[in-house]
């Protein structure tokens, strides 16, 4: 769906780290972890139906 979203949030996290915004960095990092875990769970629970 929006596969660029984790990369965009990670980029925002890096920028906020460089800018010295410690609280914003932690918030963005937490959002990034939650989204990454959600997408992993969403994609990893289905079995692959491979046909060779």
C-alpha distance matrix in Angstrom:
0.0 3.8 5.8 8.7 9.3 11.6 13.4 13.9 15.3 17.4 18.8 19.7 21.3 23.3 24.4 25.5 27.4 29.2 30.0 31.5 29.5 29.8 28.6 25.4 24.8 25.0 22.8 20.0 20.6 20.5 17.2 15.8 17.4 16.2 12.5 13.2 15.3 13.0 10.2 13.2 14.7 11.8 11.7 15.4 17.0 16.5 19.1 18.6 20.3 21.7 24.4 26.7
3.8 0.0 3.8 5.5 5.7 8.6 10.2 10.2 11.8 14.0 15.1 16.0 17.9 19.8 20.7 21.9 23.9 25.5 26.3 27.9 26.0 26.5 25.4 22.1 21.5 22.1 20.0 16.9 17.7 18.1 14.8 13.2 15.5 14.7 11.0 11.9 14.7 12.9 10.4 13.6 15.6 13.4 13.5 16.9 19.0 19.1 21.7 21.2 23.3 24.4 27.2 29.3
5.8 3.8 0.0 3.8 5.4 6.9 8.0 9.4 11.1 12.4 13.8 15.4 16.8 18.3 19.8 21.3 22.7 24.3 25.6 27.2 25.6 25.9 25.2 22.1 20.8 21.4 19.9 16.6 16.7 17.5 14.6 12.2 14.2 14.2 10.5 10.2 13.3 12.4 9.4 11.8 14.5 12.8 12.1 15.2 17.9 18.1 20.3 19.6 22.0 22.7 25.6 27.3
8.7 5.5 3.8 0.0 3.8 5.8 5.4 6.1 8.7 10.0 10.6 12.3 14.2 15.4 16.5 18.3 19.9 21.2 22.5 24.3 23.0 23.6 23.3 19.9 18.7 19.9 18.5 14.9 15.4 16.9 14.1 11.7 14.3 15.0 11.5 11.4 15.0 14.6 12.1 14.5 17.4 16.2 15.7 18.5 21.3 21.7 24.0 23.1 25.5 26.0 28.9 30.3
9.3 5.7 5.4 3.8 0.0 3.8 5.4 5.0 6.1 8.5 9.8 10.5 12.2 14.2 15.2 16.3 18.2 20.0 20.8 22.3 20.5 21.0 20.2 16.9 16.0 16.9 15.1 11.7 12.6 13.7 10.6 8.7 11.8 12.0 8.7 9.6 13.1 12.5 10.9 13.7 16.2 15.2 15.6 18.4 20.8 21.8 24.5 24.2 26.8 27.8 30.9 32.6
11.6 8.6 6.9 5.8 3.8 0.0 3.8 5.4 5.1 6.0 8.5 9.8 10.3 12.2 14.1 15.1 16.3 18.3 19.7 20.8 19.2 19.1 18.7 15.7 14.1 14.7 13.5 10.1 9.9 11.3 9.0 6.0 8.7 9.9 7.1 6.9 10.7 11.2 9.9 11.8 14.8 14.6 14.8 16.9 19.7 21.2 23.7 23.6 26.6 27.4 30.7 32.2
13.4 10.2 8.0 5.4 5.4 3.8 0.0 3.8 5.4 5.0 6.1 8.5 9.6 10.4 12.2 14.1 15.1 16.5 18.2 19.8 18.8 19.1 19.4 16.3 14.3 15.8 15.2 11.4 11.3 13.6 11.8 8.7 11.5 13.4 10.9 10.2 14.0 14.9 13.1 14.7 18.0 17.8 17.5 19.5 22.6 23.8 25.9 25.4 28.3 28.6 31.7 32.9
13.9 10.2 9.4 6.1 5.0 5.4 3.8 0.0 3.8 5.4 5.1 6.2 8.6 9.9 10.6 12.3 14.2 15.4 16.4 18.3 17.0 17.9 17.9 14.5 13.2 15.1 14.0 10.3 11.4 13.7 11.4 9.4 12.9 14.2 11.8 12.3 16.0 16.3 15.0 17.2 20.1 19.7 19.8 22.2 25.0 26.1 28.6 28.2 30.9 31.4 34.5 35.8
15.3 11.8 11.1 8.7 6.1 5.1 5.4 3.8 0.0 3.8 5.4 4.9 6.1 8.7 9.8 10.4 12.2 14.2 15.0 16.3 14.5 14.9 14.6 11.3 10.0 11.5 10.3 6.5 7.8 10.0 8.0 6.2 10.0 11.4 9.7 10.6 14.0 14.6 14.2 16.3 18.9 19.0 19.7 21.7 24.3 26.0 28.6 28.7 31.7 32.5 35.8 37.3
17.4 14.0 12.4 10.0 8.5 6.0 5.0 5.4 3.8 0.0 3.8 5.4 4.9 6.3 8.7 9.8 10.5 12.4 14.2 15.2 14.2 14.3 14.8 12.0 9.5 11.2 11.2 7.6 7.2 10.4 9.6 6.8 9.8 12.3 11.1 10.8 14.2 15.7 15.1 16.4 19.4 20.0 20.2 21.7 24.7 26.5 28.8 28.7 31.9 32.4 35.6 36.8
18.8 15.1 13.8 10.6 9.8 8.5 6.1 5.1 5.4 3.8 0.0 3.8 5.3 5.1 6.2 8.6 9.8 10.7 12.3 14.2 13.7 14.7 15.6 12.6 10.5 13.2 13.2 9.7 10.2 13.6 12.6 10.4 13.5 15.8 14.4 14.4 17.9 19.1 18.2 19.7 22.8 23.1 23.1 24.9 27.9 29.4 31.7 31.3 34.3 34.5 37.6 38.7
19.7 16.0 15.4 12.3 10.5 9.8 8.5 6.2 4.9 5.4 3.8 0.0 3.8 5.4 5.0 6.1 8.5 9.8 10.4 12.2 10.9 12.3 12.7 9.3 8.1 11.1 10.7 7.4 9.2 12.3 11.2 10.1 13.5 15.4 14.4 15.2 18.4 19.3 19.1 21.0 23.6 23.9 24.5 26.4 29.1 30.8 33.4 33.3 36.3 36.9 40.1 41.4
21.3 17.9 16.8 14.2 12.2 10.3 9.6 8.6 6.1 4.9 5.3 3.8 0.0 3.8 5.4 5.2 6.1 8.7 9.8 10.5 9.3 9.6 10.5 7.7 5.2 8.0 8.6 5.7 6.3 9.9 10.0 8.8 11.6 14.0 13.8 14.3 17.1 18.7 18.9 20.2 22.8 23.7 24.4 25.7 28.5 30.5 33.0 33.2 36.4 37.1 40.4 41.7
23.3 19.8 18.3 15.4 14.2 12.2 10.4 9.9 8.7 6.3 5.1 5.4 3.8 0.0 3.8 5.5 5.0 6.2 8.6 9.9 10.1 10.8 12.7 10.5 7.7 10.7 12.1 9.5 9.4 13.2 13.5 11.8 14.3 17.1 16.8 16.6 19.6 21.5 21.2 22.3 25.2 26.1 26.3 27.6 30.6 32.5 34.7 34.6 37.8 38.1 41.3 42.2
24.4 20.7 19.8 16.5 15.2 14.1 12.2 10.6 9.8 8.7 6.2 5.0 5.4 3.8 0.0 3.8 5.4 5.1 6.1 8.6 8.9 10.8 12.7 10.1 8.5 12.2 13.0 10.6 11.7 15.2 15.1 14.1 17.0 19.3 18.8 19.2 22.3 23.7 23.5 25.0 27.8 28.4 28.8 30.4 33.3 35.1 37.4 37.3 40.3 40.6 43.8 44.8
25.5 21.9 21.3 18.3 16.3 15.1 14.1 12.3 10.4 9.8 8.6 6.1 5.2 5.5 3.8 0.0 3.8 5.4 4.9 6.1 5.3 7.3 9.0 6.6 5.5 9.4 10.3 8.8 10.3 13.4 13.8 13.6 16.2 18.4 18.5 19.3 22.0 23.4 23.8 25.3 27.7 28.5 29.4 30.8 33.5 35.6 38.1 38.3 41.5 42.1 45.4 46.6
27.4 23.9 22.7 19.9 18.2 16.3 15.1 14.2 12.2 10.5 9.8 8.5 6.1 5.0 5.4 3.8 0.0 3.8 5.4 5.1 6.0 6.5 9.4 8.3 5.8 9.1 11.3 10.2 10.3 13.7 14.9 14.3 16.3 19.0 19.5 19.7 22.2 24.1 24.6 25.5 28.1 29.3 30.0 31.0 33.8 36.0 38.4 38.6 41.9 42.4 45.7 46.7
29.2 25.5 24.3 21.2 20.0 18.3 16.5 15.4 14.2 12.4 10.7 9.8 8.7 6.2 5.1 5.4 3.8 0.0 3.8 5.4 7.8 9.4 12.5 11.3 9.5 12.9 14.9 13.4 13.8 17.3 18.2 17.3 19.6 22.3 22.5 22.5 25.3 27.2 27.3 28.3 31.1 32.1 32.5 33.7 36.6 38.7 40.9 40.8 44.0 44.2 47.4 48.3
30.0 26.3 25.6 22.5 20.8 19.7 18.2 16.4 15.0 14.2 12.3 10.4 9.8 8.6 6.1 4.9 5.4 3.8 0.0 3.8 5.7 8.6 11.3 10.0 9.5 13.0 14.5 13.5 14.8 17.9 18.6 18.4 20.9 23.1 23.4 24.0 26.7 28.2 28.6 30.0 32.5 33.4 34.1 35.5 38.2 40.3 42.8 42.8 46.0 46.5 49.7 50.7
31.5 27.9 27.2 24.3 22.3 20.8 19.8 18.3 16.3 15.2 14.2 12.2 10.5 9.9 8.6 6.1 5.1 5.4 3.8 0.0 3.8 5.7 9.0 9.0 8.4 11.3 13.3 13.3 14.1 16.9 18.3 18.4 20.3 22.6 23.5 24.1 26.4 28.1 28.9 30.1 32.4 33.6 34.6 35.6 38.2 40.6 43.1 43.4 46.7 47.3 50.7 51.8
29.5 26.0 25.6 23.0 20.5 19.2 18.8 17.0 14.5 14.2 13.7 10.9 9.3 10.1 8.9 5.3 6.0 7.8 5.7 3.8 0.0 3.8 5.8 5.5 6.1 8.9 10.2 10.7 12.2 14.4 15.5 16.3 18.4 20.2 21.2 22.3 24.4 25.8 26.9 28.3 30.3 31.4 32.7 33.9 36.3 38.7 41.4 42.0 45.3 46.1 49.5 50.9
29.8 26.5 25.9 23.6 21.0 19.1 19.1 17.9 14.9 14.3 14.7 12.3 9.6 10.8 10.8 7.3 6.5 9.4 8.6 5.7 3.8 0.0 3.8 5.5 5.1 6.4 8.8 10.0 10.6 12.5 14.4 15.3 16.6 18.6 20.1 21.0 22.7 24.4 25.9 26.9 28.7 30.2 31.6 32.5 34.7 37.4 40.0 40.8 44.3 45.2 48.7 50.1
28.6 25.4 25.2 23.3 20.2 18.7 19.4 17.9 14.6 14.8 15.6 12.7 10.5 12.7 12.7 9.0 9.4 12.5 11.3 9.0 5.8 3.8 0.0 3.8 5.4 5.3 6.3 8.7 9.9 10.8 12.5 14.3 15.6 16.8 18.6 20.0 21.4 22.7 24.5 25.9 27.3 28.7 30.5 31.4 33.3 36.1 39.0 40.0 43.4 44.6 48.2 49.8
25.4 22.1 22.1 19.9 16.9 15.7 16.3 14.5 11.3 12.0 12.6 9.3 7.7 10.5 10.1 6.6 8.3 11.3 10.0 9.0 5.5 5.5 3.8 0.0 3.8 5.5 5.0 6.1 8.4 9.8 10.5 12.1 14.2 15.4 16.4 18.1 20.0 21.0 22.4 24.1 25.8 26.7 28.4 29.7 31.8 34.2 37.2 38.0 41.2 42.4 45.9 47.5
24.8 21.5 20.8 18.7 16.0 14.1 14.3 13.2 10.0 9.5 10.5 8.1 5.2 7.7 8.5 5.5 5.8 9.5 9.5 8.4 6.1 5.1 5.4 3.8 0.0 3.8 5.5 5.3 6.0 8.6 10.0 10.4 12.3 14.3 15.4 16.3 18.3 19.9 21.1 22.3 24.3 25.6 26.8 27.9 30.2 32.7 35.4 36.1 39.5 40.4 43.9 45.3
25.0 22.1 21.4 19.9 16.9 14.7 15.8 15.1 11.5 11.2 13.2 11.1 8.0 10.7 12.2 9.4 9.1 12.9 13.0 11.3 8.9 6.4 5.3 5.5 3.8 0.0 3.8 5.5 5.0 6.1 8.6 9.7 10.5 12.3 14.2 15.2 16.5 18.3 20.0 20.9 22.5 24.2 25.7 26.4 28.5 31.3 34.0 35.1 38.5 39.7 43.3 44.9
22.8 20.0 19.9 18.5 15.1 13.5 15.2 14.0 10.3 11.2 13.2 10.7 8.6 12.1 13.0 10.3 11.3 14.9 14.5 13.3 10.2 8.8 6.3 5.0 5.5 3.8 0.0 3.8 5.4 5.2 6.3 8.6 10.0 10.7 12.4 14.2 15.5 16.5 18.4 20.0 21.3 22.5 24.4 25.5 27.3 30.0 33.0 34.1 37.4 38.8 42.4 44.3
20.0 16.9 16.6 14.9 11.7 10.1 11.4 10.3 6.5 7.6 9.7 7.4 5.7 9.5 10.6 8.8 10.2 13.4 13.5 13.3 10.7 10.0 8.7 6.1 5.3 5.5 3.8 0.0 3.8 5.4 5.1 6.1 8.7 9.9 10.5 12.1 14.2 15.2 16.4 18.1 19.9 20.8 22.4 23.8 25.9 28.3 31.2 31.9 35.2 36.4 39.9 41.6
20.6 17.7 16.7 15.4 12.6 9.9 11.3 11.4 7.8 7.2 10.2 9.2 6.3 9.4 11.7 10.3 10.3 13.8 14.8 14.1 12.2 10.6 9.9 8.4 6.0 5.0 5.4 3.8 0.0 3.8 5.4 5.0 6.3 8.7 9.9 10.5 12.3 14.2 15.4 16.4 18.3 19.8 21.1 21.9 24.2 26.9 29.5 30.3 33.8 34.8 38.4 40.0
20.5 18.1 17.5 16.9 13.7 11.3 13.6 13.7 10.0 10.4 13.6 12.3 9.9 13.2 15.2 13.4 13.7 17.3 17.9 16.9 14.4 12.5 10.8 9.8 8.6 6.1 5.2 5.4 3.8 0.0 3.8 5.3 5.1 6.2 8.7 9.9 10.7 12.2 14.3 15.3 16.6 18.2 20.0 20.8 22.6 25.4 28.3 29.6 33.0 34.5 38.1 40.0
17.2 14.8 14.6 14.1 10.6 9.0 11.8 11.4 8.0 9.6 12.6 11.2 10.0 13.5 15.1 13.8 14.9 18.2 18.6 18.3 15.5 14.4 12.5 10.5 10.0 8.6 6.3 5.1 5.4 3.8 0.0 3.8 5.5 5.1 6.1 8.5 10.0 10.5 12.2 14.1 15.4 16.3 18.3 19.6 21.4 23.9 27.0 28.1 31.3 32.9 36.4 38.4
15.8 13.2 12.2 11.7 8.7 6.0 8.7 9.4 6.2 6.8 10.4 10.1 8.8 11.8 14.1 13.6 14.3 17.3 18.4 18.4 16.3 15.3 14.3 12.1 10.4 9.7 8.6 6.1 5.0 5.3 3.8 0.0 3.8 5.5 5.3 6.0 8.6 9.9 10.6 12.1 14.2 15.2 16.4 17.7 20.0 22.4 25.2 25.9 29.2 30.4 34.0 35.7
17.4 15.5 14.2 14.3 11.8 8.7 11.5 12.9 10.0 9.8 13.5 13.5 11.6 14.3 17.0 16.2 16.3 19.6 20.9 20.3 18.4 16.6 15.6 14.2 12.3 10.5 10.0 8.7 6.3 5.1 5.5 3.8 0.0 3.8 5.5 5.1 6.1 8.5 10.0 10.4 12.2 14.0 15.4 15.9 18.1 20.9 23.5 24.6 28.1 29.5 33.1 34.9
16.2 14.7 14.2 15.0 12.0 9.9 13.4 14.2 11.4 12.3 15.8 15.4 14.0 17.1 19.3 18.4 19.0 22.3 23.1 22.6 20.2 18.6 16.8 15.4 14.3 12.3 10.7 9.9 8.7 6.2 5.1 5.5 3.8 0.0 3.8 5.5 5.2 6.1 8.6 9.9 10.6 12.1 14.3 15.1 16.6 19.4 22.5 24.0 27.3 29.1 32.7 34.9
12.5 11.0 10.5 11.5 8.7 7.1 10.9 11.8 9.7 11.1 14.4 14.4 13.8 16.8 18.8 18.5 19.5 22.5 23.4 23.5 21.2 20.1 18.6 16.4 15.4 14.2 12.4 10.5 9.9 8.7 6.1 5.3 5.5 3.8 0.0 3.8 5.5 5.0 6.1 8.5 9.9 10.3 12.2 13.8 15.7 17.9 21.0 22.0 25.2 26.9 30.4 32.6
13.2 11.9 10.2 11.4 9.6 6.9 10.2 12.3 10.6 10.8 14.4 15.2 14.3 16.6 19.2 19.3 19.7 22.5 24.0 24.1 22.3 21.0 20.0 18.1 16.3 15.2 14.2 12.1 10.5 9.9 8.5 6.0 5.1 5.5 3.8 0.0 3.8 5.5 5.3 6.1 8.6 9.8 10.6 11.7 14.2 16.5 19.1 20.0 23.4 24.7 28.3 30.1
15.3 14.7 13.3 15.0 13.1 10.7 14.0 16.0 14.0 14.2 17.9 18.4 17.1 19.6 22.3 22.0 22.2 25.3 26.7 26.4 24.4 22.7 21.4 20.0 18.3 16.5 15.5 14.2 12.3 10.7 10.0 8.6 6.1 5.2 5.5 3.8 0.0 3.8 5.5 5.0 6.1 8.5 9.9 10.1 12.0 14.9 17.7 19.2 22.7 24.3 28.0 30.1
13.0 12.9 12.4 14.6 12.5 11.2 14.9 16.3 14.6 15.7 19.1 19.3 18.7 21.5 23.7 23.4 24.1 27.2 28.2 28.1 25.8 24.4 22.7 21.0 19.9 18.3 16.5 15.2 14.2 12.2 10.5 9.9 8.5 6.1 5.0 5.5 3.8 0.0 3.8 5.5 5.2 6.1 8.7 9.9 11.0 13.6 16.8 18.4 21.7 23.7 27.3 29.8
10.2 10.4 9.4 12.1 10.9 9.9 13.1 15.0 14.2 15.1 18.2 19.1 18.9 21.2 23.5 23.8 24.6 27.3 28.6 28.9 26.9 25.9 24.5 22.4 21.1 20.0 18.4 16.4 15.4 14.3 12.2 10.6 10.0 8.6 6.1 5.3 5.5 3.8 0.0 3.8 5.4 4.9 6.1 8.2 10.2 12.0 15.0 16.0 19.1 20.9 24.4 26.7
13.2 13.6 11.8 14.5 13.7 11.8 14.7 17.2 16.3 16.4 19.7 21.0 20.2 22.3 25.0 25.3 25.5 28.3 30.0 30.1 28.3 26.9 25.9 24.1 22.3 20.9 20.0 18.1 16.4 15.3 14.1 12.1 10.4 9.9 8.5 6.1 5.0 5.5 3.8 0.0 3.8 5.4 5.3 5.6 8.3 10.6 13.1 14.3 17.8 19.3 23.0 25.1
14.7 15.6 14.5 17.4 16.2 14.8 18.0 20.1 18.9 19.4 22.8 23.6 22.8 25.2 27.8 27.7 28.1 31.1 32.5 32.4 30.3 28.7 27.3 25.8 24.3 22.5 21.3 19.9 18.3 16.6 15.4 14.2 12.2 10.6 9.9 8.6 6.1 5.2 5.4 3.8 0.0 3.8 5.5 5.2 6.0 9.1 12.1 14.1 17.5 19.7 23.4 25.8
11.8 13.4 12.8 16.2 15.2 14.6 17.8 19.7 19.0 20.0 23.1 23.9 23.7 26.1 28.4 28.5 29.3 32.1 33.4 33.6 31.4 30.2 28.7 26.7 25.6 24.2 22.5 20.8 19.8 18.2 16.3 15.2 14.0 12.1 10.3 9.8 8.5 6.1 4.9 5.4 3.8 0.0 3.8 5.9 6.2 7.9 11.3 13.0 15.9 18.4 21.9 24.6
11.7 13.5 12.1 15.7 15.6 14.8 17.5 19.8 19.7 20.2 23.1 24.5 24.4 26.3 28.8 29.4 30.0 32.5 34.1 34.6 32.7 31.6 30.5 28.4 26.8 25.7 24.4 22.4 21.1 20.0 18.3 16.4 15.4 14.3 12.2 10.6 9.9 8.7 6.1 5.3 5.5 3.8 0.0 3.8 5.8 6.3 9.1 10.0 13.1 15.1 18.7 21.2
15.4 16.9 15.2 18.5 18.4 16.9 19.5 22.2 21.7 21.7 24.9 26.4 25.7 27.6 30.4 30.8 31.0 33.7 35.5 35.6 33.9 32.5 31.4 29.7 27.9 26.4 25.5 23.8 21.9 20.8 19.6 17.7 15.9 15.1 13.8 11.7 10.1 9.9 8.2 5.6 5.2 5.9 3.8 0.0 3.8 5.6 7.6 9.2 12.8 14.7 18.4 20.8
17.0 19.0 17.9 21.3 20.8 19.7 22.6 25.0 24.3 24.7 27.9 29.1 28.5 30.6 33.3 33.5 33.8 36.6 38.2 38.2 36.3 34.7 33.3 31.8 30.2 28.5 27.3 25.9 24.2 22.6 21.4 20.0 18.1 16.6 15.7 14.2 12.0 11.0 10.2 8.3 6.0 6.2 5.8 3.8 0.0 3.8 6.6 9.4 12.5 15.2 18.7 21.5
16.5 19.1 18.1 21.7 21.8 21.2 23.8 26.1 26.0 26.5 29.4 30.8 30.5 32.5 35.1 35.6 36.0 38.7 40.3 40.6 38.7 37.4 36.1 34.2 32.7 31.3 30.0 28.3 26.9 25.4 23.9 22.4 20.9 19.4 17.9 16.5 14.9 13.6 12.0 10.6 9.1 7.9 6.3 5.6 3.8 0.0 3.8 6.4 9.1 12.0 15.4 18.5
19.1 21.7 20.3 24.0 24.5 23.7 25.9 28.6 28.6 28.8 31.7 33.4 33.0 34.7 37.4 38.1 38.4 40.9 42.8 43.1 41.4 40.0 39.0 37.2 35.4 34.0 33.0 31.2 29.5 28.3 27.0 25.2 23.5 22.5 21.0 19.1 17.7 16.8 15.0 13.1 12.1 11.3 9.1 7.6 6.6 3.8 0.0 3.7 6.3 9.1 12.5 15.4
18.6 21.2 19.6 23.1 24.2 23.6 25.4 28.2 28.7 28.7 31.3 33.3 33.2 34.6 37.3 38.3 38.6 40.8 42.8 43.4 42.0 40.8 40.0 38.0 36.1 35.1 34.1 31.9 30.3 29.6 28.1 25.9 24.6 24.0 22.0 20.0 19.2 18.4 16.0 14.3 14.1 13.0 10.0 9.2 9.4 6.4 3.7 0.0 3.8 5.7 9.4 12.1
20.3 23.3 22.0 25.5 26.8 26.6 28.3 30.9 31.7 31.9 34.3 36.3 36.4 37.8 40.3 41.5 41.9 44.0 46.0 46.7 45.3 44.3 43.4 41.2 39.5 38.5 37.4 35.2 33.8 33.0 31.3 29.2 28.1 27.3 25.2 23.4 22.7 21.7 19.1 17.8 17.5 15.9 13.1 12.8 12.5 9.1 6.3 3.8 0.0 3.8 6.5 9.9
21.7 24.4 22.7 26.0 27.8 27.4 28.6 31.4 32.5 32.4 34.5 36.9 37.1 38.1 40.6 42.1 42.4 44.2 46.5 47.3 46.1 45.2 44.6 42.4 40.4 39.7 38.8 36.4 34.8 34.5 32.9 30.4 29.5 29.1 26.9 24.7 24.3 23.7 20.9 19.3 19.7 18.4 15.1 14.7 15.2 12.0 9.1 5.7 3.8 0.0 3.8 6.5
24.4 27.2 25.6 28.9 30.9 30.7 31.7 34.5 35.8 35.6 37.6 40.1 40.4 41.3 43.8 45.4 45.7 47.4 49.7 50.7 49.5 48.7 48.2 45.9 43.9 43.3 42.4 39.9 38.4 38.1 36.4 34.0 33.1 32.7 30.4 28.3 28.0 27.3 24.4 23.0 23.4 21.9 18.7 18.4 18.7 15.4 12.5 9.4 6.5 3.8 0.0 3.8
26.7 29.3 27.3 30.3 32.6 32.2 32.9 35.8 37.3 36.8 38.7 41.4 41.7 42.2 44.8 46.6 46.7 48.3 50.7 51.8 50.9 50.1 49.8 47.5 45.3 44.9 44.3 41.6 40.0 40.0 38.4 35.7 34.9 34.9 32.6 30.1 30.1 29.8 26.7 25.1 25.8 24.6 21.2 20.8 21.5 18.5 15.4 12.1 9.9 6.5 3.8 0.0
